């Protein structure tokens, strides 16, 4: 998939380089991989690098690299389910739904939270 990145090659590489400190990868290779021009760069394919970016970069850096319109397409369950941190996975699930205009529940009002609150409010103390 072709992706129009929001930053130039040097800017993208400067943000991503700390994530890849132990690999000898060029700015050209990383930029070509993220923009969809190449299938691989060193040991990384797009999915593996994208997950690493989601797990390790701040949200605003992710947005500055990919832009909102690309993230609407990229924040899909197939990618989000590969995130190892449960809390981060839940945040990206929420963000993906918001970006795509899907219905989301109010924060903290899951079925489990409602049961917990219900029992404290109706405890007849």
SULNOR-V302937 format. One record per backbone hydrogen bond with DSSP energy under -0.5 kcal/mol. CO is the residue of the C=O (numbers start at 1). NH is the residue of the N-H. If there is no record, write none. Layout:
# SULNOR-V302937
co={CO;CO}
nh={NH;NH}
This chain:
# SULNOR-V302937
co={3;8;9;10;11;12;13;16;16;17;18;20;23;26;27;28;29;30;31;32;32;33;35;39;41;44;45;46;47;48;49;50;51;52;53;58;58;59;60;61;62;63;65;65;66;67;68;69;70;70;71;74;76;76;77;79;80;85;86;87;88;89;90;91;92;93;94;95;96;97;97;98;106;110;111;112;113;114;115;116;117;118;120}
nh={5;12;13;14;15;16;17;19;20;20;21;23;25;30;31;32;33;34;35;37;38;36;3;46;44;41;49;50;51;52;53;54;55;56;57;61;62;63;64;65;66;67;6;7;70;71;72;73;73;74;75;76;79;80;81;82;83;89;90;91;92;93;94;95;96;97;98;99;100;101;102;101;109;114;115;116;117;118;119;120;121;122;123}
